[in-house]
Amino acid sequence: MTTEKSVPLIVLSNGAKIPQLGLGTYHLAEGKESYESVLAALKSGYRHIDTAHAYQNERSVGKAIKDSGIPRNQIWLTSKLWPNEYGEGKTLKALDKMLNRLGVEYLDLVYLHQAVGDYLGAWKELEQALKNGKVRAIGISDFDVNDEVFNSLVEKVNIKPQIFQIECHPYAQRDYWHQMAKKLNIKVECWFPLGGRESNGEILRDPVINKIAKVHRKTAAQVILRWHMQRGFIAVPGSSNPEHIRENINIFDFSLTDEEMAQINALNKEKRVFTMPYEEQKERFTKWIVED
Ligand SMILES: NC(=O)c1ccc[n+]([C@@H]2O[C@H](COP(=O)([O-])OP(=O)(O)OC[C@H]3O[C@@H](n4cnc5c(N)ncnc54)[C@H](OP(=O)(O)O)[C@@H]3O)[C@@H](O)[C@H]2O)c1
């Protein structure tokens, strides 16, 4: 049986250790769906859960963690702050509310969810939260807009992000951003690792991936996630299906050969699922207020 012990730990620049595979909870509705999916994941051996204030399911995620009976310090819990929570005098308060919703005393990782609004003010407060132990690691999500946006944060801050969350999968491998992060000793976590719900399983139907899956008697999803692991990426596949949740962690009993890895690397076409222009992100994400 696959247990949490099989999932490698990735060491961040500040020494914190994050399980390389986690459960993504975007699209999981607050209540039964989030609660049961997180419980199923923890029962299957996951010890890493990725949520966000914007997903509006933190209460159920926190309740499942509590009810699982697994000690808090054995679970890596990530959440993300929305732009309406950014700014000096605001972000620490928003973090306290987040801890309250989740019913925990600290978070393992907090991201700035989007690269819009007063993200520098927010980062200053996250640096304080890191120092006072309310979070163990701080990161940026979706700052892969362009060099200017990325550098406007990483070059100005006292504590550089330990981790960077971006869309990344075999059809959009994002080599440029992996290199940018590597230069700064920032680890990369991949969202939409299976191509995202919005792509309707396009990558899961890829013939090259399915051929490799057949050889290993694994599913296409397992091959893609194994590829992420062997590339050294952290990945948070999302699912509300307990069978898929179990399947997605059952990837530590086989390896892809160098040739198979090369075949999947060759599928890259930088075809992103999320394509909203930055101007539109600024317009929409600053107007969108995520309520408590
Ligand atoms: N920072 C950001 O801006 C950002 C943006 C998007 C997502 N994220 C994070 O990244 C996580 C992953 O993204 P995602 O969940 O949208 O996309 P994903 O993990 O790429 O794909 C999820 C889709 O794949 C299906 N699936 C999962 N396992 C499967 C399997 N073994 N076989 C067949 N289908 C399978 C799911 O359906 P079922 O439910 O039926 O299994 C769902 O439709 C999110 O949950 C969230 O935590 C972050």
The ligand as an SDF file (V2000), in Angstrom:
LIG
                    3D

 48 52  0  0  0  0  0  0  0  0999 V2000
   -2.5670   29.2920   -7.9270 N   0  0  0  0  0  0  0  0  0  0  0  0
   -3.5380   29.2600   -8.8080 C   0  0  0  0  0  0  0  0  0  0  0  0
   -3.8980   30.2700   -9.3980 O   0  0  0  0  0  0  0  0  0  0  0  0
   -4.2130   27.9630   -9.0840 C   0  0  0  0  0  0  0  0  0  0  0  0
   -5.0670   27.8710  -10.1840 C   0  0  0  0  0  0  0  0  0  0  0  0
   -5.6940   26.6580  -10.4340 C   0  0  0  0  0  0  0  0  0  0  0  0
   -5.4700   25.5890   -9.5990 C   0  0  0  0  0  0  0  0  0  0  0  0
   -4.6420   25.7040   -8.5070 N   0  0  0  0  0  0  0  0  0  0  0  0
   -4.4030   24.5570   -7.5950 C   0  0  0  0  0  0  0  0  0  0  0  0
   -3.9930   23.4450   -8.3670 O   0  0  0  0  0  0  0  0  0  0  0  0
   -4.8630   22.3490   -8.1160 C   0  0  0  0  0  0  0  0  0  0  0  0
   -4.9800   21.4760   -9.3380 C   0  0  0  0  0  0  0  0  0  0  0  0
   -5.7430   22.0900  -10.3310 O   0  0  0  0  0  0  0  0  0  0  0  0
   -7.1160   21.4620  -10.8630 P   0  0  0  0  0  0  0  0  0  0  0  0
   -7.6840   20.6050   -9.8260 O   0  0  0  0  0  0  0  0  0  0  0  0
   -7.9390   22.5710  -11.3450 O   0  0  0  0  0  0  0  0  0  0  0  0
   -6.6000   20.6760  -12.1400 O   0  0  0  0  0  0  0  0  0  0  0  0
   -5.8810   19.2450  -12.3640 P   0  0  0  0  0  0  0  0  0  0  0  0
   -5.3890   18.6870  -11.0940 O   0  0  0  0  0  0  0  0  0  0  0  0
   -4.9320   19.4180  -13.4790 O   0  0  0  0  0  0  0  0  0  0  0  0
   -7.0930   18.3990  -12.9380 O   0  0  0  0  0  0  0  0  0  0  0  0
   -8.2270   18.1490  -12.1940 C   0  0  0  0  0  0  0  0  0  0  0  0
   -9.1890   17.4230  -13.1110 C   0  0  0  0  0  0  0  0  0  0  0  0
   -8.6440   16.1340  -13.4130 O   0  0  0  0  0  0  0  0  0  0  0  0
   -9.5750   15.1390  -12.9890 C   0  0  0  0  0  0  0  0  0  0  0  0
   -8.7930   14.0380  -12.4360 N   0  0  0  0  0  0  0  0  0  0  0  0
   -8.0330   14.0400  -11.3120 C   0  0  0  0  0  0  0  0  0  0  0  0
   -7.4530   12.8440  -11.1500 N   0  0  0  0  0  0  0  0  0  0  0  0
   -7.8440   12.0700  -12.1800 C   0  0  0  0  0  0  0  0  0  0  0  0
   -7.5900   10.7420  -12.5390 C   0  0  0  0  0  0  0  0  0  0  0  0
   -6.7900    9.9630  -11.8100 N   0  0  0  0  0  0  0  0  0  0  0  0
   -8.1630   10.2440  -13.6690 N   0  0  0  0  0  0  0  0  0  0  0  0
   -8.9730   11.0380  -14.4280 C   0  0  0  0  0  0  0  0  0  0  0  0
   -9.2700   12.3080  -14.1270 N   0  0  0  0  0  0  0  0  0  0  0  0
   -8.7030   12.8240  -13.0060 C   0  0  0  0  0  0  0  0  0  0  0  0
  -10.4770   15.7920  -11.9900 C   0  0  0  0  0  0  0  0  0  0  0  0
  -11.7700   15.1970  -12.0260 O   0  0  0  0  0  0  0  0  0  0  0  0
  -12.3610   14.3360  -10.7840 P   0  0  0  0  0  0  0  0  0  0  0  0
  -12.7460   15.3150   -9.7090 O   0  0  0  0  0  0  0  0  0  0  0  0
  -13.5060   13.6350  -11.4150 O   0  0  0  0  0  0  0  0  0  0  0  0
  -11.2800   13.3890  -10.3500 O   0  0  0  0  0  0  0  0  0  0  0  0
  -10.5350   17.2250  -12.4850 C   0  0  0  0  0  0  0  0  0  0  0  0
  -11.5060   17.3670  -13.4940 O   0  0  0  0  0  0  0  0  0  0  0  0
   -6.1620   23.0090   -7.7070 C   0  0  0  0  0  0  0  0  0  0  0  0
   -7.0290   22.1090   -7.0830 O   0  0  0  0  0  0  0  0  0  0  0  0
   -5.6650   24.1110   -6.8420 C   0  0  0  0  0  0  0  0  0  0  0  0
   -5.3770   23.6210   -5.5560 O   0  0  0  0  0  0  0  0  0  0  0  0
   -4.0110   26.8740   -8.2580 C   0  0  0  0  0  0  0  0  0  0  0  0
  1  2  1  0
  2  3  2  0
  2  4  1  0
  4  5  1  0
  4 48  2  0
  5  6  2  0
  6  7  1  0
  7  8  2  0
  8  9  1  0
  8 48  1  0
  9 10  1  0
  9 46  1  0
 10 11  1  0
 11 12  1  0
 11 44  1  0
 12 13  1  0
 13 14  1  0
 14 15  2  0
 14 16  1  0
 14 17  1  0
 17 18  1  0
 18 19  2  0
 18 20  1  0
 18 21  1  0
 21 22  1  0
 22 23  1  0
 23 24  1  0
 23 42  1  0
 24 25  1  0
 25 26  1  0
 25 36  1  0
 26 27  1  0
 26 35  1  0
 27 28  2  0
 28 29  1  0
 29 30  1  0
 29 35  2  0
 30 31  1  0
 30 32  2  0
 32 33  1  0
 33 34  2  0
 34 35  1  0
 36 37  1  0
 36 42  1  0
 37 38  1  0
 38 39  2  0
 38 40  1  0
 38 41  1  0
 42 43  1  0
 44 45  1  0
 44 46  1  0
 46 47  1  0
M  CHG  2   8   1  16  -1
M  END
$$$$
